[in-house]
Amino acid sequence: MQMPNSSSISEFLLLALADTRQLQLLHFWLLLGIYLAALLGNGLISTAVACDHRLHTPMYFFLLNLALLDLGCISTTLPKAMANALWHTRAISYKGCAAQVFFLLFLFGAEYSLLTIMSYDRYVAICKPLHYGTLLGSRACATISAAAWGTGVLNSLLHTASVFSLPFCQGSAVDQFFCEIPQILKLSCSDAYLREIWLLGVSASLVSGCFVFILFSYVQIFRAVLRIPSEQGRHKAFSTCLPHLAVVFLFVSSTTFAYLKPPSISSPSLDLVVSFLYSVVPPALNPLIYSMRNQEIKDAKMIACTHFSRGKLLIYLYK
């Protein structure tokens, strides 16, 4: 019997978050609340950094990029999950599934590269402050940010092309609320999936290299911070480093567990929880993490909210 190729599949079936209509609607409202909170938080950070000239520094420029990537990440998964819950369906088109895989891999790859760059930014700012303007000038910041985005695009193209060139003959049901590579590979009936496994191994090696670089940077940072004589100076240094470290830990730990957990402990419910942790929670929590210990961000967000409220008032009066 000839195996059907991927072009014979017109749509995939995503995992239903609930069986009853009431629970589906409850999940819709919960996901909508999380989505709106993520949009608001990342939108406020983006607006604050863009509009406040005091935040036109390399650290906040990278934070602006991170907020944009987080907006893209959560907008790739949640709207479709909310639509399926609201309209009581599980279907996603073949092209829609490929688009989800492409954009998720692109955004995740770019975000991890950016988190690595942000650790270098903190290393230069604390360990080599006299060279900060030289090493991280405006042109250098634009170049390395473009490199991070470009790395995400290249990584995504390779994996998406590899996965969707496979023949699928194990049905079309994806045991996840979005199109995730490990779940899609389960539908393949060809040994060619080993090529994607090899690519995932290469990506894991690069991720490990970036993680080692981040750890090395923070070892040097903490050694330098502990040598600062002023308690106020140490507090200020920690306030700019700890949020980034928390974001790195949240992103890396959840993603690593999702892709490297032993098959013996894998289950549909656990896979769902873990995928939610790495695809939804970081974009929603990152604005809160960066705002908790950063007074400049708090002040700028208050100004942004004030300007936004004034704008709505002017529109209302105009009407």
Short mmCIF file of the C-alpha atoms (twelve columns), coordinates in Angstrom:
data_MODEL
# 
_entry.id   MODEL 
# 
loop_
_atom_site.group_PDB 
_atom_site.id 
_atom_site.type_symbol 
_atom_site.label_atom_id 
_atom_site.label_alt_id 
_atom_site.label_comp_id 
_atom_site.label_asym_id 
_atom_site.label_seq_id 
_atom_site.Cartn_x 
_atom_site.Cartn_y 
_atom_site.Cartn_z 
_atom_site.pdbx_PDB_model_num 
ATOM 1   C CA . MET A 1   0.000   0.000  0.000  1 
ATOM 2   C CA . GLN A 2   1.366   3.386  -0.949 1 
ATOM 3   C CA . MET A 3   1.786   5.722  1.987  1 
ATOM 4   C CA . PRO A 4   -0.110  9.010  1.722  1 
ATOM 5   C CA . ASN A 5   2.123   12.024 1.730  1 
ATOM 6   C CA . SER A 6   1.610   15.181 3.729  1 
ATOM 7   C CA . SER A 7   -0.222  16.890 0.872  1 
ATOM 8   C CA . SER A 8   -3.110  14.389 1.276  1 
ATOM 9   C CA . ILE A 9   -3.871  15.870 4.709  1 
ATOM 10  C CA . SER A 10  -5.923  19.046 4.459  1 
ATOM 11  C CA . GLU A 11  -6.236  19.690 8.181  1 
ATOM 12  C CA . PHE A 12  -5.078  18.561 11.618 1 
ATOM 13  C CA . LEU A 13  -7.185  18.051 14.720 1 
ATOM 14  C CA . LEU A 14  -5.904  19.782 17.840 1 
ATOM 15  C CA . LEU A 15  -6.469  18.555 21.376 1 
ATOM 16  C CA . ALA A 16  -9.777  19.625 22.889 1 
ATOM 17  C CA . LEU A 17  -9.232  21.408 26.194 1 
ATOM 18  C CA . ALA A 18  -12.536 20.129 27.615 1 
ATOM 19  C CA . ASP A 19  -15.343 17.733 26.769 1 
ATOM 20  C CA . THR A 20  -18.378 19.664 27.978 1 
ATOM 21  C CA . ARG A 21  -19.636 22.915 26.507 1 
ATOM 22  C CA . GLN A 22  -19.568 24.703 29.866 1 
ATOM 23  C CA . LEU A 23  -15.907 23.851 30.449 1 
ATOM 24  C CA . GLN A 24  -15.033 24.892 26.896 1 
ATOM 25  C CA . LEU A 25  -16.559 28.317 27.481 1 
ATOM 26  C CA . LEU A 26  -14.769 28.554 30.841 1 
ATOM 27  C CA . HIS A 27  -11.461 27.776 29.137 1 
ATOM 28  C CA . PHE A 28  -12.229 30.407 26.501 1 
ATOM 29  C CA . TRP A 29  -12.711 33.139 29.110 1 
ATOM 30  C CA . LEU A 30  -9.624  32.066 31.064 1 
ATOM 31  C CA . LEU A 31  -7.455  32.081 27.931 1 
ATOM 32  C CA . LEU A 32  -8.937  35.417 26.885 1 
ATOM 33  C CA . GLY A 33  -8.031  36.915 30.274 1 
ATOM 34  C CA . ILE A 34  -4.460  35.632 30.030 1 
ATOM 35  C CA . TYR A 35  -4.165  36.865 26.456 1 
ATOM 36  C CA . LEU A 36  -5.440  40.352 27.253 1 
ATOM 37  C CA . ALA A 37  -3.118  40.561 30.281 1 
ATOM 38  C CA . ALA A 38  -0.149  39.601 28.092 1 
ATOM 39  C CA . LEU A 39  -1.153  42.131 25.439 1 
ATOM 40  C CA . LEU A 40  -1.542  44.864 28.034 1 
ATOM 41  C CA . GLY A 41  1.722   44.120 29.856 1 
ATOM 42  C CA . ASN A 42  3.912   43.752 26.793 1 
ATOM 43  C CA . GLY A 43  2.131   46.617 25.054 1 
ATOM 44  C CA . LEU A 44  2.769   48.955 27.990 1 
ATOM 45  C CA . ILE A 45  6.460   48.000 28.107 1 
ATOM 46  C CA . SER A 46  6.820   48.526 24.347 1 
ATOM 47  C CA . THR A 47  5.055   51.900 24.524 1 
ATOM 48  C CA . ALA A 48  7.015   53.003 27.592 1 
ATOM 49  C CA . VAL A 49  10.403  52.148 26.089 1 
ATOM 50  C CA . ALA A 50  9.531   53.689 22.739 1 
ATOM 51  C CA . CYS A 51  8.139   56.942 24.159 1 
ATOM 52  C CA . ASP A 52  10.345  57.645 27.190 1 
ATOM 53  C CA . HIS A 53  13.720  59.051 26.132 1 
ATOM 54  C CA . ARG A 54  15.211  58.018 29.491 1 
ATOM 55  C CA . LEU A 55  14.767  54.381 28.442 1 
ATOM 56  C CA . HIS A 56  16.589  54.759 25.139 1 
ATOM 57  C CA . THR A 57  19.490  52.612 26.324 1 
ATOM 58  C CA . PRO A 58  20.719  49.187 25.144 1 
ATOM 59  C CA . MET A 59  19.118  47.339 28.065 1 
ATOM 60  C CA . TYR A 60  15.658  48.739 27.379 1 
ATOM 61  C CA . PHE A 61  16.105  48.428 23.609 1 
ATOM 62  C CA . PHE A 62  16.585  44.677 24.100 1 
ATOM 63  C CA . LEU A 63  13.638  44.641 26.494 1 
ATOM 64  C CA . LEU A 64  11.498  46.239 23.780 1 
ATOM 65  C CA . ASN A 65  12.520  43.458 21.397 1 
ATOM 66  C CA . LEU A 66  11.678  40.862 24.044 1 
ATOM 67  C CA . ALA A 67  8.218   42.366 24.569 1 
ATOM 68  C CA . LEU A 68  7.536   42.262 20.815 1 
ATOM 69  C CA . LEU A 69  8.644   38.624 20.638 1 
ATOM 70  C CA . ASP A 70  6.428   37.747 23.604 1 
ATOM 71  C CA . LEU A 71  3.467   39.391 21.880 1 
ATOM 72  C CA . GLY A 72  4.152   37.286 18.812 1 
ATOM 73  C CA . CYS A 73  4.558   34.050 20.800 1 
ATOM 74  C CA . ILE A 74  1.284   34.264 22.673 1 
ATOM 75  C CA . SER A 75  -0.570  35.530 19.585 1 
ATOM 76  C CA . THR A 76  0.530   32.435 17.653 1 
ATOM 77  C CA . THR A 77  -1.085  29.903 19.999 1 
ATOM 78  C CA . LEU A 78  -3.898  31.387 22.093 1 
ATOM 79  C CA . PRO A 79  -6.200  32.967 19.455 1 
ATOM 80  C CA . LYS A 80  -6.644  29.639 17.649 1 
ATOM 81  C CA . ALA A 81  -7.134  27.760 20.936 1 
ATOM 82  C CA . MET A 82  -9.737  30.342 22.010 1 
ATOM 83  C CA . ALA A 83  -11.529 30.128 18.645 1 
ATOM 84  C CA . ASN A 84  -11.666 26.331 18.823 1 
ATOM 85  C CA . ALA A 85  -13.044 26.461 22.380 1 
ATOM 86  C CA . LEU A 86  -15.618 29.100 21.453 1 
ATOM 87  C CA . TRP A 87  -16.810 27.467 18.234 1 
ATOM 88  C CA . HIS A 88  -16.606 23.879 19.559 1 
ATOM 89  C CA . THR A 89  -14.139 22.641 16.962 1 
ATOM 90  C CA . ARG A 90  -10.662 21.095 16.880 1 
ATOM 91  C CA . ALA A 91  -9.663  21.688 13.283 1 
ATOM 92  C CA . ILE A 92  -6.669  23.656 12.044 1 
ATOM 93  C CA . SER A 93  -5.761  23.741 8.368  1 
ATOM 94  C CA . TYR A 94  -2.557  22.166 7.075  1 
ATOM 95  C CA . LYS A 95  -1.190  25.608 6.159  1 
ATOM 96  C CA . GLY A 96  -2.340  27.022 9.489  1 
ATOM 97  C CA . CYS A 97  -0.496  24.278 11.343 1 
ATOM 98  C CA . ALA A 98  2.658   24.884 9.295  1 
ATOM 99  C CA . ALA A 99  2.350   28.620 10.011 1 
ATOM 100 C CA . GLN A 100 2.044   27.946 13.753 1 
ATOM 101 C CA . VAL A 101 5.171   25.779 13.733 1 
ATOM 102 C CA . PHE A 102 7.098   28.341 11.690 1 
ATOM 103 C CA . PHE A 103 6.207   31.363 13.810 1 
ATOM 104 C CA . LEU A 104 6.633   29.568 17.136 1 
ATOM 105 C CA . LEU A 105 10.090  28.284 16.231 1 
ATOM 106 C CA . PHE A 106 11.052  31.661 14.796 1 
ATOM 107 C CA . LEU A 107 9.893   33.556 17.884 1 
ATOM 108 C CA . PHE A 108 11.298  31.050 20.392 1 
ATOM 109 C CA . GLY A 109 14.653  30.963 18.592 1 
ATOM 110 C CA . ALA A 110 14.847  34.734 18.399 1 
ATOM 111 C CA . GLU A 111 13.785  35.106 22.045 1 
ATOM 112 C CA . TYR A 112 16.413  32.702 23.339 1 
ATOM 113 C CA . SER A 113 19.084  34.440 21.263 1 
ATOM 114 C CA . LEU A 114 17.902  37.761 22.659 1 
ATOM 115 C CA . LEU A 115 18.023  36.484 26.245 1 
ATOM 116 C CA . THR A 116 21.637  35.464 25.597 1 
ATOM 117 C CA . ILE A 117 22.382  38.944 24.252 1 
ATOM 118 C CA . MET A 118 20.729  40.525 27.279 1 
ATOM 119 C CA . SER A 119 23.032  38.563 29.587 1 
ATOM 120 C CA . TYR A 120 25.987  39.943 27.624 1 
ATOM 121 C CA . ASP A 121 24.533  43.444 27.990 1 
ATOM 122 C CA . ARG A 122 24.392  43.067 31.784 1 
ATOM 123 C CA . TYR A 123 27.909  41.597 31.811 1 
ATOM 124 C CA . VAL A 124 29.355  44.578 29.926 1 
ATOM 125 C CA . ALA A 125 27.365  47.107 31.991 1 
ATOM 126 C CA . ILE A 126 28.561  45.715 35.330 1 
ATOM 127 C CA . CYS A 127 31.958  44.166 34.588 1 
ATOM 128 C CA . LYS A 128 33.185  46.595 31.900 1 
ATOM 129 C CA . PRO A 129 31.235  49.824 32.435 1 
ATOM 130 C CA . LEU A 130 33.896  52.057 30.846 1 
ATOM 131 C CA . HIS A 131 33.569  50.137 27.559 1 
ATOM 132 C CA . TYR A 132 29.768  49.955 27.600 1 
ATOM 133 C CA . GLY A 133 29.209  52.767 25.100 1 
ATOM 134 C CA . THR A 134 31.828  51.343 22.748 1 
ATOM 135 C CA . LEU A 135 30.794  47.694 22.858 1 
ATOM 136 C CA . LEU A 136 27.048  48.363 22.811 1 
ATOM 137 C CA . GLY A 137 26.555  51.455 20.739 1 
ATOM 138 C CA . SER A 138 23.375  52.020 18.747 1 
ATOM 139 C CA . ARG A 139 24.762  50.344 15.623 1 
ATOM 140 C CA . ALA A 140 26.022  47.333 17.579 1 
ATOM 141 C CA . CYS A 141 22.652  46.943 19.324 1 
ATOM 142 C CA . ALA A 142 20.772  47.059 16.023 1 
ATOM 143 C CA . THR A 143 23.164  44.560 14.452 1 
ATOM 144 C CA . ILE A 144 23.027  41.950 17.189 1 
ATOM 145 C CA . SER A 145 19.254  42.317 17.535 1 
ATOM 146 C CA . ALA A 146 18.879  41.744 13.796 1 
ATOM 147 C CA . ALA A 147 21.161  38.714 14.159 1 
ATOM 148 C CA . ALA A 148 18.876  37.329 16.890 1 
ATOM 149 C CA . TRP A 149 15.788  37.733 14.704 1 
ATOM 150 C CA . GLY A 150 17.651  36.309 11.700 1 
ATOM 151 C CA . THR A 151 18.766  33.284 13.724 1 
ATOM 152 C CA . GLY A 152 15.146  32.623 14.625 1 
ATOM 153 C CA . VAL A 153 14.070  32.788 10.971 1 
ATOM 154 C CA . LEU A 154 16.821  30.404 9.821  1 
ATOM 155 C CA . ASN A 155 16.110  27.933 12.634 1 
ATOM 156 C CA . SER A 156 12.403  28.034 11.876 1 
ATOM 157 C CA . LEU A 157 12.810  27.542 8.122  1 
ATOM 158 C CA . LEU A 158 14.984  24.469 8.587  1 
ATOM 159 C CA . HIS A 159 12.662  22.759 11.072 1 
ATOM 160 C CA . THR A 160 9.400   23.673 9.324  1 
ATOM 161 C CA . ALA A 161 10.660  22.472 5.948  1 
ATOM 162 C CA . SER A 162 11.944  19.263 7.521  1 
ATOM 163 C CA . VAL A 163 8.748   18.444 9.429  1 
ATOM 164 C CA . PHE A 164 6.236   19.232 6.702  1 
ATOM 165 C CA . SER A 165 8.137   17.304 4.040  1 
ATOM 166 C CA . LEU A 166 7.390   14.103 5.987  1 
ATOM 167 C CA . PRO A 167 4.606   11.693 4.998  1 
ATOM 168 C CA . PHE A 168 1.846   11.431 7.613  1 
ATOM 169 C CA . CYS A 169 -0.082  8.159  7.822  1 
ATOM 170 C CA . GLN A 170 -0.859  7.890  11.545 1 
ATOM 171 C CA . GLY A 171 -3.979  10.014 11.368 1 
ATOM 172 C CA . SER A 172 -4.286  13.772 11.794 1 
ATOM 173 C CA . ALA A 173 -4.935  14.151 15.531 1 
ATOM 174 C CA . VAL A 174 -2.299  16.300 17.269 1 
ATOM 175 C CA . ASP A 175 -2.311  15.696 21.034 1 
ATOM 176 C CA . GLN A 176 -1.700  19.343 21.853 1 
ATOM 177 C CA . PHE A 177 -3.666  22.606 21.804 1 
ATOM 178 C CA . PHE A 178 -1.313  23.965 19.138 1 
ATOM 179 C CA . CYS A 179 0.887   22.411 16.455 1 
ATOM 180 C CA . GLU A 180 3.987   21.178 18.276 1 
ATOM 181 C CA . ILE A 181 6.831   19.344 16.520 1 
ATOM 182 C CA . PRO A 182 7.090   16.305 18.863 1 
ATOM 183 C CA . GLN A 183 3.355   15.660 18.509 1 
ATOM 184 C CA . ILE A 184 3.429   16.091 14.727 1 
ATOM 185 C CA . LEU A 185 6.361   13.678 14.422 1 
ATOM 186 C CA . LYS A 186 4.191   10.989 16.025 1 
ATOM 187 C CA . LEU A 187 1.997   11.108 12.916 1 
ATOM 188 C CA . SER A 188 4.879   10.340 10.565 1 
ATOM 189 C CA . CYS A 189 5.313   6.898  9.070  1 
ATOM 190 C CA . SER A 190 8.701   7.410  7.470  1 
ATOM 191 C CA . ASP A 191 12.259  6.989  8.686  1 
ATOM 192 C CA . ALA A 192 12.859  10.492 7.354  1 
ATOM 193 C CA . TYR A 193 11.716  11.818 10.741 1 
ATOM 194 C CA . LEU A 194 15.233  10.959 11.958 1 
ATOM 195 C CA . ARG A 195 16.420  13.961 9.964  1 
ATOM 196 C CA . GLU A 196 14.257  16.223 12.118 1 
ATOM 197 C CA . ILE A 197 15.510  14.454 15.263 1 
ATOM 198 C CA . TRP A 198 19.045  15.261 14.113 1 
ATOM 199 C CA . LEU A 199 18.095  18.914 13.564 1 
ATOM 200 C CA . LEU A 200 16.534  19.042 17.020 1 
ATOM 201 C CA . GLY A 201 19.774  17.659 18.425 1 
ATOM 202 C CA . VAL A 202 21.781  20.373 16.687 1 
ATOM 203 C CA . SER A 203 19.387  23.031 18.006 1 
ATOM 204 C CA . ALA A 204 19.651  21.562 21.509 1 
ATOM 205 C CA . SER A 205 23.450  21.804 21.297 1 
ATOM 206 C CA . LEU A 206 23.241  25.466 20.308 1 
ATOM 207 C CA . VAL A 207 20.759  26.139 23.111 1 
ATOM 208 C CA . SER A 208 23.108  24.440 25.569 1 
ATOM 209 C CA . GLY A 209 25.977  26.612 24.331 1 
ATOM 210 C CA . CYS A 210 23.911  29.760 24.867 1 
ATOM 211 C CA . PHE A 211 22.917  28.575 28.327 1 
ATOM 212 C CA . VAL A 212 26.559  27.988 29.263 1 
ATOM 213 C CA . PHE A 213 27.358  31.509 28.027 1 
ATOM 214 C CA . ILE A 214 24.537  32.938 30.175 1 
ATOM 215 C CA . LEU A 215 25.771  31.055 33.242 1 
ATOM 216 C CA . PHE A 216 29.349  32.203 32.668 1 
ATOM 217 C CA . SER A 217 28.177  35.814 32.275 1 
ATOM 218 C CA . TYR A 218 26.252  35.718 35.536 1 
ATOM 219 C CA . VAL A 219 29.081  34.121 37.439 1 
ATOM 220 C CA . GLN A 220 31.247  37.079 36.404 1 
ATOM 221 C CA . ILE A 221 28.412  39.518 37.145 1 
ATOM 222 C CA . PHE A 222 27.795  38.243 40.664 1 
ATOM 223 C CA . ARG A 223 31.514  38.256 41.429 1 
ATOM 224 C CA . ALA A 224 31.681  41.902 40.313 1 
ATOM 225 C CA . VAL A 225 28.509  42.877 42.196 1 
ATOM 226 C CA . LEU A 226 29.753  41.371 45.462 1 
ATOM 227 C CA . ARG A 227 32.862  43.568 45.188 1 
ATOM 228 C CA . ILE A 228 30.757  46.762 45.054 1 
ATOM 229 C CA . PRO A 229 31.297  48.522 48.411 1 
ATOM 230 C CA . SER A 230 27.980  50.370 48.465 1 
ATOM 231 C CA . GLU A 231 24.857  48.464 49.463 1 
ATOM 232 C CA . GLN A 232 22.805  50.801 47.283 1 
ATOM 233 C CA . GLY A 233 25.060  50.029 44.323 1 
ATOM 234 C CA . ARG A 234 24.702  46.288 44.872 1 
ATOM 235 C CA . HIS A 235 20.931  46.637 45.129 1 
ATOM 236 C CA . LYS A 236 20.756  48.594 41.867 1 
ATOM 237 C CA . ALA A 237 22.931  46.037 40.076 1 
ATOM 238 C CA . PHE A 238 20.838  43.133 41.356 1 
ATOM 239 C CA . SER A 239 17.601  44.918 40.409 1 
ATOM 240 C CA . THR A 240 18.661  44.959 36.737 1 
ATOM 241 C CA . CYS A 241 19.985  41.370 36.719 1 
ATOM 242 C CA . LEU A 242 17.530  39.306 38.745 1 
ATOM 243 C CA . PRO A 243 14.481  39.895 36.484 1 
ATOM 244 C CA . HIS A 244 16.462  38.762 33.439 1 
ATOM 245 C CA . LEU A 245 17.748  35.715 35.315 1 
ATOM 246 C CA . ALA A 246 14.192  34.833 36.397 1 
ATOM 247 C CA . VAL A 247 12.935  35.107 32.804 1 
ATOM 248 C CA . VAL A 248 15.796  32.911 31.552 1 
ATOM 249 C CA . PHE A 249 15.099  30.274 34.205 1 
ATOM 250 C CA . LEU A 250 11.344  30.238 33.470 1 
ATOM 251 C CA . PHE A 251 11.842  30.007 29.701 1 
ATOM 252 C CA . VAL A 252 14.707  27.483 29.673 1 
ATOM 253 C CA . SER A 253 13.394  25.158 32.396 1 
ATOM 254 C CA . SER A 254 9.891   24.837 30.907 1 
ATOM 255 C CA . THR A 255 11.147  24.422 27.312 1 
ATOM 256 C CA . THR A 256 13.836  21.914 28.295 1 
ATOM 257 C CA . PHE A 257 11.398  19.800 30.280 1 
ATOM 258 C CA . ALA A 258 8.857   19.891 27.437 1 
ATOM 259 C CA . TYR A 259 11.305  18.550 24.838 1 
ATOM 260 C CA . LEU A 260 13.626  16.382 26.958 1 
ATOM 261 C CA . LYS A 261 11.315  14.778 29.526 1 
ATOM 262 C CA . PRO A 262 11.558  10.952 29.669 1 
ATOM 263 C CA . PRO A 263 8.886   9.122  27.623 1 
ATOM 264 C CA . SER A 264 8.058   7.045  30.703 1 
ATOM 265 C CA . ILE A 265 6.489   10.050 32.464 1 
ATOM 266 C CA . SER A 266 4.812   11.455 29.375 1 
ATOM 267 C CA . SER A 267 1.021   11.698 29.349 1 
ATOM 268 C CA . PRO A 268 -1.491  13.881 27.460 1 
ATOM 269 C CA . SER A 269 -2.369  15.900 30.568 1 
ATOM 270 C CA . LEU A 270 1.287   16.432 31.543 1 
ATOM 271 C CA . ASP A 271 2.225   17.366 27.968 1 
ATOM 272 C CA . LEU A 272 -0.613  19.902 27.933 1 
ATOM 273 C CA . VAL A 273 0.469   21.496 31.214 1 
ATOM 274 C CA . VAL A 274 4.137   21.658 30.204 1 
ATOM 275 C CA . SER A 275 3.367   23.142 26.786 1 
ATOM 276 C CA . PHE A 276 1.182   25.757 28.469 1 
ATOM 277 C CA . LEU A 277 4.058   26.594 30.830 1 
ATOM 278 C CA . TYR A 278 6.563   27.313 28.083 1 
ATOM 279 C CA . SER A 279 4.307   28.803 25.392 1 
ATOM 280 C CA . VAL A 280 1.842   30.917 27.406 1 
ATOM 281 C CA . VAL A 281 3.179   31.602 30.903 1 
ATOM 282 C CA . PRO A 282 6.509   33.334 30.010 1 
ATOM 283 C CA . PRO A 283 4.960   35.888 27.601 1 
ATOM 284 C CA . ALA A 284 2.290   36.691 30.195 1 
ATOM 285 C CA . LEU A 285 4.635   36.910 33.192 1 
ATOM 286 C CA . ASN A 286 7.699   38.576 31.645 1 
ATOM 287 C CA . PRO A 287 6.245   42.130 31.847 1 
ATOM 288 C CA . LEU A 288 5.373   41.563 35.513 1 
ATOM 289 C CA . ILE A 289 8.832   40.142 36.304 1 
ATOM 290 C CA . TYR A 290 10.616  43.076 34.677 1 
ATOM 291 C CA . SER A 291 8.371   45.615 36.374 1 
ATOM 292 C CA . MET A 292 8.590   44.286 39.932 1 
ATOM 293 C CA . ARG A 293 12.149  45.430 40.709 1 
ATOM 294 C CA . ASN A 294 12.586  48.146 38.090 1 
ATOM 295 C CA . GLN A 295 11.398  51.575 39.178 1 
ATOM 296 C CA . GLU A 296 12.194  53.144 35.785 1 
ATOM 297 C CA . ILE A 297 9.855   50.726 34.033 1 
ATOM 298 C CA . LYS A 298 7.137   51.365 36.629 1 
ATOM 299 C CA . ASP A 299 7.413   55.125 36.169 1 
ATOM 300 C CA . ALA A 300 7.453   54.885 32.385 1 
ATOM 301 C CA . LYS A 301 4.428   52.566 32.364 1 
ATOM 302 C CA . MET A 302 2.528   55.038 34.547 1 
ATOM 303 C CA . ILE A 303 3.356   57.815 32.081 1 
ATOM 304 C CA . ALA A 304 2.273   55.614 29.178 1 
ATOM 305 C CA . CYS A 305 -1.017  54.826 30.931 1 
ATOM 306 C CA . THR A 306 -1.552  58.546 31.605 1 
ATOM 307 C CA . HIS A 307 -0.936  59.457 27.963 1 
ATOM 308 C CA . PHE A 308 -3.227  56.648 26.831 1 
ATOM 309 C CA . SER A 309 -6.007  57.833 29.161 1 
ATOM 310 C CA . ARG A 310 -5.603  61.406 27.947 1 
ATOM 311 C CA . GLY A 311 -5.791  60.207 24.372 1 
ATOM 312 C CA . LYS A 312 -9.053  58.390 25.052 1 
ATOM 313 C CA . LEU A 313 -10.427 61.503 26.774 1 
ATOM 314 C CA . LEU A 314 -9.513  63.709 23.792 1 
ATOM 315 C CA . ILE A 315 -11.146 61.249 21.402 1 
ATOM 316 C CA . TYR A 316 -14.260 61.214 23.578 1 
ATOM 317 C CA . LEU A 317 -14.409 65.034 23.724 1 
ATOM 318 C CA . TYR A 318 -13.838 65.243 19.987 1 
ATOM 319 C CA . LYS A 319 -16.770 62.968 19.401 1 
# 
